[in-house]
Amino acid sequence: MSDSRPPLAGKASQDTLASLLELEPMPMPDSPLPTPPAVSGTDKELPALPAESTGSGLGSLSGAQHSHTRSVSAAEKGTTSALGLSQGHGSIYYLSRIQRYSSYAFTIFSSVHLATASLIPLATRSVPASESYLLLAREIYQTRVSEPLLVFVPIVAHVAAGAGLRLVRQSQNRRRYGGASRQGRGAGKSTWPSLSWISASGYVFAVTIAAHVAVNRLLPMAVQGDSSDIGLAYIAHGFARHPLLAWLSYGVFLGAASGHMVWGWARWLGVAQRASWLGPDTALETKPVQKRRRRTWLVIQGGVLLAFCAWVSGGLGVVARGGPVQGWVAKVYDELYDKALLL
């Protein structure tokens, strides 16, 4: 019986899956592979978790990598459907836009209110002489249409979007790191995102502005059915009757409002991201970078101080010193403040 096996050949085999003759040349150590650019942006969601693959070998690995790449690309760029609706954006994207655009509407109201409640009293140096300007401004922001659009809806939307962002990010952190942190060395570490100074001042601002609206707008409407008699004299009467509580509450209110709004606008304009005094990476930065960051931080803090002075110069410097009113109006105001203290 003859041997039908082919003779051994002293040449490279062409029957293997990856022949040595077909290998791609590898880069030399002095020419490193280029690294992809980092993706920036604070309102992008984390990439989707890679799906578990049931296959094995090179085909399974390449399929998982291809699926993960497509999920990251869709999360970052998004697509557009035939109806023109955006697809691929998650809840963080939409909540961030609600939070941003609601602050635009509220800025219109706060600018008009700053002029009538502080700057005009500072110019006239008189509470009675400033009341007519306040009544005129109410025709802009206290109608049935403008008040919800410029005051109530933006406030509720802004606060709800901020709280929603924290819940969504905490949920993402828990899905990705919660199980590992409970089993590893990071056991017990919270998955809640860190609370920034902008967020902290925003929550204080939300509480104080809710109290301000309740005392000056909602309570008079509930007791008298109208708030047309509520103006700068009402604020001055409250400072005269309850000075300690009024000065403390308005000081915290205006301080939180100034800090949150100035830093918030600096963030929308992309300036706050480049400002820090003692950040976590300060020791790793060069001296010029540290100086630029601290200079930007000082500029923003100067804007906060300027906004605070603009509010208190007329609001606390003139209106708060206006003194109590007399006659039957004083009895009406006293009744309202007594009910407010019981709340």
WOUR-V209354 format. One record per residue. N is the residue number from 0. PHI is phi in radians with two decimals (* if undefined). PSI is psi as a letter, one per 30 degrees, with the letter a starting at -180 (NA if undefined). BURIAL is I if it has 16 or more other C-alpha atoms within 10 Angstrom, else O. Layout:
N_PHI_PSI_BURIAL + N_PHI_PSI_BURIAL
This chain:
0_*_k_O + 1_-1.53_k_O + 2_-1.39_j_O + 3_-1.59_g_O + 4_-1.23_k_O + 5_-1.21_k_O + 6_-1.20_l_O + 7_-1.20_k_O + 8_-1.99_k_O + 9_-1.54_h_O + 10_-2.39_l_O + 11_-1.14_k_O + 12_-1.24_k_O + 13_-1.84_g_O + 14_-1.73_f_O + 15_-1.40_l_O + 16_-1.15_e_O + 17_-2.29_j_O + 18_-1.27_l_O + 19_-1.15_f_O + 20_-1.33_f_O + 21_-1.87_g_O + 22_-1.19_k_O + 23_-1.33_k_O + 24_-1.18_k_O + 25_-1.51_k_O + 26_-1.22_k_O + 27_-1.27_l_O + 28_-1.07_f_O + 29_-1.48_g_O + 30_-2.22_i_O + 31_-1.14_l_O + 32_-1.17_k_O + 33_-1.19_k_O + 34_-1.68_k_O + 35_-1.18_l_O + 36_-1.15_k_O + 37_-1.26_k_O + 38_-1.55_k_O + 39_-1.88_l_O + 40_2.24_k_O + 41_-1.58_f_O + 42_-1.85_g_I + 43_-1.61_k_I + 44_-1.38_l_I + 45_-1.18_k_O + 46_-1.04_l_I + 47_-1.15_l_I + 48_-1.13_k_O + 49_-1.16_k_O + 50_-1.23_k_O + 51_-1.25_k_O + 52_-1.68_k_O + 53_-1.67_f_O + 54_-1.45_a_O + 55_-2.53_l_O + 56_1.53_a_O + 57_-1.19_e_O + 58_-1.12_e_O + 59_-1.14_e_O + 60_-1.15_e_O + 61_-1.15_e_O + 62_-1.16_e_O + 63_-1.14_e_I + 64_-1.13_e_O + 65_-1.15_e_O + 66_-1.14_e_O + 67_-1.15_e_I + 68_-1.10_e_O + 69_-1.13_e_O + 70_-1.18_e_I + 71_-1.15_e_I + 72_-1.11_e_O + 73_-1.19_e_I + 74_-1.21_e_I + 75_-1.47_e_I + 76_-1.71_e_O + 77_1.33_l_O + 78_-2.27_l_O + 79_-2.20_k_O + 80_-1.45_l_O + 81_-1.16_f_O + 82_-1.49_f_O + 83_1.49_g_O + 84_-1.56_k_O + 85_-1.31_k_O + 86_-2.15_l_O + 87_1.68_f_O + 88_-1.53_k_I + 89_-1.67_a_O + 90_-1.17_e_O + 91_-1.11_e_I + 92_-1.06_e_I + 93_-1.29_e_O + 94_-1.13_e_I + 95_-1.12_e_I + 96_-1.23_e_O + 97_-1.08_e_I + 98_-1.10_e_I + 99_-1.28_e_I + 100_-1.26_f_O + 101_-1.17_e_I + 102_-1.22_f_I + 103_-1.11_e_O + 104_-1.13_e_I + 105_-1.22_f_I + 106_-1.11_e_I + 107_-1.08_e_O + 108_-1.12_e_I + 109_-1.13_e_I + 110_-1.18_e_O + 111_-1.15_e_O + 112_-1.20_e_I + 113_-1.09_e_I + 114_-1.15_e_I + 115_-1.46_f_I + 116_-1.71_f_I + 117_-2.38_e_I + 118_-1.20_e_I + 119_-1.16_e_I + 120_-1.01_e_I + 121_-1.15_e_I + 122_-1.33_e_O + 123_-1.47_f_O + 124_1.04_g_I + 125_-2.64_k_I + 126_-1.26_e_I + 127_-1.05_e_O + 128_-1.23_f_O + 129_-1.67_f_I + 130_-1.10_e_I + 131_-1.11_e_O + 132_-1.18_e_O + 133_-1.16_e_I + 134_-1.12_e_I + 135_-1.18_e_O + 136_-1.20_f_I + 137_-1.13_f_I + 138_-1.20_f_O + 139_-1.65_e_O + 140_-2.00_g_I + 141_-2.21_h_I + 142_-1.60_l_O + 143_-1.16_f_O + 144_-1.69_e_O + 145_-1.28_e_O + 146_-1.12_e_I + 147_-1.12_e_O + 148_-1.29_e_I + 149_-1.78_f_I + 150_-2.13_d_I + 151_-1.23_e_O + 152_-1.11_e_O + 153_-1.06_e_I + 154_-1.12_e_I + 155_-1.10_e_O + 156_-1.13_e_I + 157_-1.15_e_I + 158_-1.18_e_I + 159_-1.13_e_O + 160_-1.16_e_I + 161_-1.11_e_I + 162_-1.16_e_O + 163_-1.12_e_I + 164_-1.07_e_I + 165_-1.14_e_I + 166_-1.17_e_O + 167_-1.15_e_I + 168_-1.16_e_I + 169_-1.16_e_I + 170_-1.14_e_I + 171_-1.14_e_I + 172_-1.10_e_I + 173_-1.18_e_I + 174_-1.17_e_O + 175_-1.57_e_O + 176_-2.13_f_O + 177_-1.10_e_I + 178_-1.14_e_O + 179_-1.18_e_O + 180_-1.24_f_I + 181_-1.31_f_O + 182_-1.69_f_O + 183_-1.71_a_O + 184_-1.23_f_O + 185_-1.56_g_O + 186_-1.08_k_O + 187_1.50_f_O + 188_-1.30_k_O + 189_-1.26_k_O + 190_-1.65_g_I + 191_-1.25_k_O + 192_-1.16_l_O + 193_-1.12_k_O + 194_-1.59_j_O + 195_-1.39_l_O + 196_-1.16_e_O + 197_-1.12_e_I + 198_-1.17_e_I + 199_-1.09_e_O + 200_-1.15_e_I + 201_-1.15_e_I + 202_-1.20_e_I + 203_-1.13_e_I + 204_-1.09_e_I + 205_-1.11_e_I + 206_-1.17_e_O + 207_-1.24_e_I + 208_-1.26_e_I + 209_-1.13_e_O + 210_-1.15_e_I + 211_-1.12_e_O + 212_-1.16_e_O + 213_-1.13_e_O + 214_-1.34_e_I + 215_-1.69_f_I + 216_-2.21_e_O + 217_-1.29_e_I + 218_-1.10_e_I + 219_-1.04_e_I + 220_-1.22_e_O + 221_-1.29_e_O + 222_-1.51_e_O + 223_-1.81_f_O + 224_1.43_g_O + 225_-2.80_l_O + 226_-2.19_g_O + 227_-1.21_f_O + 228_-1.49_f_O + 229_-1.61_k_O + 230_-2.67_a_I + 231_-1.17_e_I + 232_-1.14_e_I + 233_-1.12_e_I + 234_-1.13_e_I + 235_-1.08_e_I + 236_-1.13_e_I + 237_-1.15_e_I + 238_-1.14_e_I + 239_-1.27_e_I + 240_-1.46_e_O + 241_-2.32_i_O + 242_-1.13_e_O + 243_-1.12_e_O + 244_-1.15_e_O + 245_-1.18_e_I + 246_-1.13_e_O + 247_-1.17_e_O + 248_-1.17_e_O + 249_-1.26_e_I + 250_-1.11_e_O + 251_-1.16_e_O + 252_-1.05_e_I + 253_-1.24_e_I + 254_-1.15_e_I + 255_-1.16_e_I + 256_-1.12_e_I + 257_-1.12_e_I + 258_-1.12_e_I + 259_-1.21_e_I + 260_-1.26_e_I + 261_-1.20_e_I + 262_-1.18_e_I + 263_-1.11_e_I + 264_-1.17_e_I + 265_-1.12_e_I + 266_-1.24_e_I + 267_-1.06_e_O + 268_-1.45_f_O + 269_1.37_g_O + 270_-1.65_e_I + 271_-1.10_f_I + 272_-1.18_f_O + 273_-1.81_g_I + 274_-2.02_k_I + 275_-2.91_l_I + 276_-1.84_e_O + 277_-2.33_i_O + 278_-1.42_l_O + 279_-1.17_f_O + 280_-1.85_g_O + 281_-1.09_e_O + 282_-1.18_f_O + 283_-1.59_f_O + 284_-1.63_l_O + 285_-1.32_l_O + 286_-1.06_e_O + 287_-1.06_e_O + 288_-1.16_e_O + 289_-1.08_e_I + 290_-1.15_e_O + 291_-1.13_e_O + 292_-1.14_e_I + 293_-1.23_e_I + 294_-1.13_e_I + 295_-1.14_e_I + 296_-1.06_e_I + 297_-1.15_e_O + 298_-1.12_e_O + 299_-1.15_e_I + 300_-1.10_e_I + 301_-1.12_e_O + 302_-1.14_e_I + 303_-1.09_e_I + 304_-1.11_e_I + 305_-1.13_e_O + 306_-1.14_e_I + 307_-1.12_e_I + 308_-1.14_e_I + 309_-1.11_e_I + 310_-1.30_e_I + 311_-1.41_f_I + 312_-1.06_e_O + 313_-1.69_e_I + 314_-1.16_e_I + 315_-1.71_f_I + 316_-1.37_f_I + 317_-2.04_e_I + 318_-1.13_e_I + 319_-1.13_f_I + 320_-1.78_g_I + 321_-1.23_f_I + 322_1.52_l_I + 323_-1.32_l_I + 324_-1.49_l_I + 325_-2.13_l_O + 326_1.40_a_O + 327_-1.19_f_O + 328_-1.12_e_O + 329_-1.10_e_O + 330_-1.15_e_O + 331_-1.13_e_O + 332_-1.15_e_I + 333_-1.09_e_I + 334_-1.13_e_O + 335_-1.17_e_I + 336_-1.20_e_I + 337_-1.12_e_O + 338_-1.21_e_O + 339_-1.15_e_O + 340_-1.24_f_O + 341_-1.44_f_O + 342_-1.22_NA_O
